[in-house]
Amino acid sequence: MTSPHHVAVTVPHIELPFPSRIHPLVEAAVEHCNERVRLFGMIPNDQYARPFEADRFGELAARAFADAAPSELMLMADWMGWYFAFDDALDTTAVGRNVARTSAIIDEVVSVLSTRPPAPPPDDALPGTRALADLWARSWAVLPGSSWCSRFADYMIRFVLAYRRQAEINSMGEAMDAEVFAYSHRPHSSGAVATAILIEPAMRASLTDRIVAIKQVGELYDVSGRLIAWLNDLHSAGNEVPSATCATS
């Protein structure tokens, strides 16, 4: 296939034997997601709000967590909103090309995720930090102290730290080495594994350490994360390849 910028891509055959499902409260999830992002000020103005809301990230939650109870579905919708608002702030604005500003944001996020049990952020915390602290506290309350919290925080910290490396690359206007990108950077920067772990609070059931230690479980996390990252890059290739700050070209 080819993008609007004529990037030739060879798409392998992928079979997914599971039927597509969606939560019946999908529209409520979409509305809730958009409202919460605006409430915490993660979207600075209508210029950013309109395309963000058009992407319907609450629907992503409704598809990924189709069996969740209504309250957990809204929580997952808020997580999807946070992910993509955070990504937009560091991927599509000048902030993501400023290593110092990006590092300050990341330091706040890591501080929130490293605090267990969760605690309120400082009064002067950034909007994204306040939104994350709210999500972290609500998620912890679903399954307090369970092993999912540690695993989730670990992968989330890897996710946000990837943006520091991205900012360094963006600030230099150079592309990241393809092998480093594919095998070291991208598996963490997609946030896919952390999202998979959210299935546990969404269903109010934490995996045991014995199950998590099974080799195939780790492989499933790894493969799903890489596949989601690849599909995302395929979707955005046409916009990113012509960019002077593209880390993946």
SULRAKA-V635598 format. One record per helix or strand of 3 or more residues. SS is the DSSP state (H for helix, E for strand). FROM is the first residue (numbers start at 1). TO is the last residue. If there is no record, write none. Layout:
# SULRAKA-V635598
SS;FROM;TO / SS;FROM;TO
This chain:
# SULRAKA-V635598
H;26;39 / H;46;54 / H;57;64 / H;70;91 / H;94;97 / H;99;113 / H;127;142 / H;147;172 / H;178;189 / H;192;203 / H;209;212 / H;215;240
